[in-house]
Amino acid sequence: MPSEYARHIDMNTEKPNSRLDNVRGIKHKDEVDRCPNRSRCVALCGGEDNFCTVRDLTKIESVYHPDEAIYTQDDPVTALYIIQSGAVKTEMATANDVSHISGFYFTADMLGLESLGQERYGYSSIALQDTVVCKLSIKKLTKKGKTGQAFQQRINELVARKLRDIDSHLYRTRQLYTDQRLLHFLQMVCSKISGSNDYGMNTFELPMAKTDIANYLGMSPESLSRAFRSLERKETLKNFNKRRLFQINTDKATSEVLDVSA
């Protein structure tokens, strides 16, 4: 669900069903400072100084509804986007018109890093639920002087972290069983939604369809369904009424993955 802040923005949009009317200008710095996820954005930016640089450059805030594109593959690369609330998937259309899902992003994640240095975005970025993003102009960032250079260094760190995440994902896809890959994925989603790595018993709602999960994990939908049923039989995972609401024992999930991987 979107935050109270996101709902406030949406309610103050004159025509909430219109794509263009979901754009809101930010006139004052304190509007960004009042964001309920400010602390998570400070962590993303690598500290208060870098966050202030982003805050000064953030002039546009947009609300996207499910299945709306924040940007599409082959659009000119003009901005990075920080998710204030919601969830997003990135996907690429392949030569045979089959979509390849490259990742999922949540509150305080940055979109567009994979296309830096290119003229056009290599992926489409699609909202999975009501999502609020802050737009960060790349052109304005390059003109920011020393403060802009400091944040660009942080961007380099985020790109490096993204490369490590991709490498880890490739390893899991090639080396781990379907149950293990699904456990890793659910733990990631759980920690992203909760904003914490405090493992225990957590209840959360998956914002994406199971077909999207199968695509991302490199499984067939049938294999994914078997993996879900296996986790439920082990009581590692509980599904409420066959909906997207799940309860996962992340302590047990972690130990199971370590036992099988040893």
C-alpha positions in Angstrom: 0.0 0.0 0.0 1.2 3.5 -0.7 2.2 5.7 2.2 -0.1 8.3 3.8 2.1 10.9 2.0 1.6 9.1 -1.3 -2.2 9.0 -0.8 -2.1 12.7 0.1 -0.4 13.5 -3.2 -2.9 11.3 -5.1 -5.9 12.9 -3.5 -4.6 16.3 -4.4 -4.2 15.4 -8.1 -7.0 17.0 -10.0 -7.4 14.1 -12.4 -5.9 11.1 -10.8 -6.8 8.8 -13.7 -4.8 11.0 -16.2 -1.2 10.0 -16.7 0.0 13.6 -17.2 -1.9 14.9 -14.2 -0.2 12.6 -11.9 2.9 14.9 -12.0 3.4 17.3 -9.1 5.9 20.1 -8.8 7.9 20.3 -5.6 8.3 24.0 -4.6 9.9 23.8 -1.2 12.7 21.8 0.3 10.8 21.0 3.4 8.3 19.0 1.3 11.1 16.5 0.7 12.2 16.7 4.3 8.7 15.7 5.5 8.8 12.5 3.4 8.1 9.6 5.8 10.9 7.6 4.1 13.5 10.3 4.4 15.9 8.2 6.5 15.8 5.4 4.0 16.6 7.9 1.2 19.5 9.3 3.2 20.9 5.8 3.4 20.4 5.3 -0.3 22.3 8.6 -1.0 25.1 7.7 1.3 24.7 10.4 3.9 23.0 13.7 4.7 25.2 15.8 2.4 24.4 13.7 -0.7 20.7 13.6 0.3 20.6 17.4 0.4 22.1 17.4 -3.1 19.3 15.2 -4.3 16.7 17.2 -2.4 17.8 20.4 -4.1 17.5 18.7 -7.5 14.2 17.1 -6.9 11.6 19.3 -8.6 9.1 16.7 -9.8 7.2 14.0 -8.0 4.9 11.6 -9.9 2.3 9.0 -9.0 2.0 5.9 -11.1 -0.7 3.3 -11.0 -0.3 -0.5 -11.6 1.0 -1.3 -15.1 1.9 2.3 -15.9 5.4 2.9 -17.2 7.7 5.3 -15.5 9.9 5.1 -18.5 10.0 2.6 -21.4 12.7 0.8 -23.3 14.3 3.1 -25.9 13.1 6.3 -24.3 15.9 8.9 -24.1 17.9 8.7 -20.8 17.2 12.0 -19.0 16.7 11.1 -15.3 17.1 8.7 -12.4 14.1 8.0 -10.2 14.0 7.3 -6.5 11.0 5.3 -5.3 9.3 7.1 -2.4 6.7 4.3 -2.0 5.4 1.4 -4.0 7.0 -1.3 -6.1 8.4 -1.5 -9.7 9.6 -4.1 -12.1 12.1 -3.6 -14.9 11.7 -5.6 -18.1 13.2 -5.9 -21.5 11.4 -6.9 -24.7 13.4 -9.6 -26.5 13.6 -10.3 -30.2 10.7 -12.8 -30.1 8.5 -10.4 -28.1 8.9 -12.2 -24.8 9.5 -10.0 -21.9 12.6 -10.6 -19.7 12.2 -9.3 -16.1 15.5 -8.0 -14.8 14.6 -6.9 -11.4 12.2 -5.6 -8.8 12.5 -2.3 -6.9 11.0 -1.0 -3.7 10.9 2.1 -1.4 14.3 4.0 -1.4 15.6 2.1 -4.5 16.9 4.0 -7.5 15.7 3.3 -11.0 17.7 3.9 -14.2 21.2 3.1 -13.1 21.5 0.3 -15.6 21.2 2.8 -18.5 23.7 5.4 -17.4 26.1 6.2 -20.1 23.6 5.2 -22.8 21.5 7.4 -25.0 18.3 5.3 -24.3 16.9 3.2 -21.5 17.6 -0.5 -22.0 14.6 -1.5 -20.0 11.1 -0.5 -19.3 10.2 0.4 -15.7 6.6 -0.6 -14.8 4.7 0.1 -11.6 3.3 -3.0 -9.8 1.1 -1.0 -7.4 0.4 2.7 -6.7 3.9 4.1 -6.7 5.4 7.5 -6.0 8.8 8.4 -7.5 11.0 11.5 -7.3 12.7 12.5 -10.6 16.3 13.4 -10.6 17.6 15.2 -13.7 20.9 13.8 -14.9 21.7 17.0 -16.8 21.2 19.2 -13.7 23.2 16.8 -11.6 26.2 17.2 -13.9 26.1 20.9 -13.4 26.0 20.8 -9.6 29.8 21.2 -9.1 31.6 19.6 -6.2 28.4 18.5 -4.5 27.2 16.9 -7.7 30.5 15.1 -8.0 30.2 13.6 -4.6 26.8 12.2 -5.4 28.0 10.9 -8.7 30.6 9.0 -6.7 27.8 7.5 -4.7 26.0 6.6 -8.0 29.2 4.7 -9.0 29.0 2.8 -5.7 25.3 1.9 -6.4 26.2 0.7 -9.9 28.9 -1.5 -8.5 26.5 -2.9 -5.9 24.0 -3.5 -8.7 26.7 -5.5 -10.6 27.3 -7.6 -7.5 23.6 -8.2 -7.1 23.4 -9.4 -10.8 26.3 -11.7 -10.3 24.7 -13.2 -7.2 21.4 -13.6 -9.0 23.2 -15.5 -11.9 24.9 -17.7 -9.4 21.7 -18.6 -7.6 19.9 -19.2 -11.0 22.7 -21.6 -12.1 23.6 -23.4 -8.8 20.7 -23.5 -6.4 17.5 -25.6 -6.4 14.2 -24.0 -7.1 13.3 -24.0 -3.4 16.5 -22.2 -2.5 16.1 -19.6 -5.2 12.6 -18.9 -4.1 13.6 -18.6 -0.5 16.3 -16.1 -1.3 13.8 -14.1 -3.4 11.2 -14.0 -0.6 13.7 -13.0 2.0 14.7 -10.1 -0.3 11.1 -8.9 -0.8 10.3 -9.3 2.9 13.3 -7.2 3.9 12.6 -4.5 1.2 9.0 -4.1 2.2 9.7 -4.0 5.9 12.7 -1.8 5.5 14.6 -4.0 7.9 16.9 -7.1 7.9 15.5 -8.2 11.3 14.8 -11.8 10.5 12.0 -13.6 12.2 8.4 -14.4 11.3 7.1 -11.7 8.9 3.9 -11.3 7.1 3.9 -9.4 3.8 2.1 -9.1 0.5 3.8 -9.8 -2.8 3.2 -6.9 -5.1 4.1 -8.9 -8.2 2.4 -11.8 -10.0 3.8 -15.3 -9.7 4.3 -15.3 -13.4 6.7 -12.3 -13.0 8.5 -14.2 -10.2 8.9 -17.3 -12.4 10.3 -15.1 -15.2 12.8 -13.4 -12.9 14.0 -16.6 -11.2 14.3 -18.5 -14.5 11.7 -21.1 -13.7 8.6 -22.3 -15.4 5.3 -21.3 -13.7 4.8 -25.0 -12.9 8.2 -25.3 -11.2 7.5 -22.1 -9.2 4.1 -23.5 -8.0 5.8 -26.7 -6.9 8.4 -24.7 -5.0 5.7 -22.7 -3.2 3.9 -25.9 -2.2 7.1 -27.4 -1.0 7.8 -24.5 1.3 4.3 -24.6 2.6 4.6 -28.3 3.4 7.8 -27.6 5.3 5.9 -24.8 7.2 8.6 -22.3 6.1 5.9 -20.4 4.2 2.2 -19.8 4.9 -0.2 -18.6 2.1 -3.4 -16.9 3.3 -6.4 -17.9 1.2 -4.3 -18.4 -2.0 -3.8 -14.7 -2.3 -0.5 -12.8 -2.4 -0.4 -12.4 1.4 2.3 -14.6 2.9 4.0 -15.3 6.2 7.6 -16.5 6.0 9.7 -17.8 8.8 12.9 -16.2 7.6 15.1 -17.8 10.4 14.0 -21.2 9.2 14.4 -20.3 5.6 18.0 -19.0 6.1 19.0 -22.2 8.0 17.5 -24.4 5.3 19.4 -22.6 2.5 22.6 -22.9 4.5 22.1 -26.6 5.3 21.5 -27.5 1.6 24.4 -25.2 0.4 27.0 -26.5 2.8 
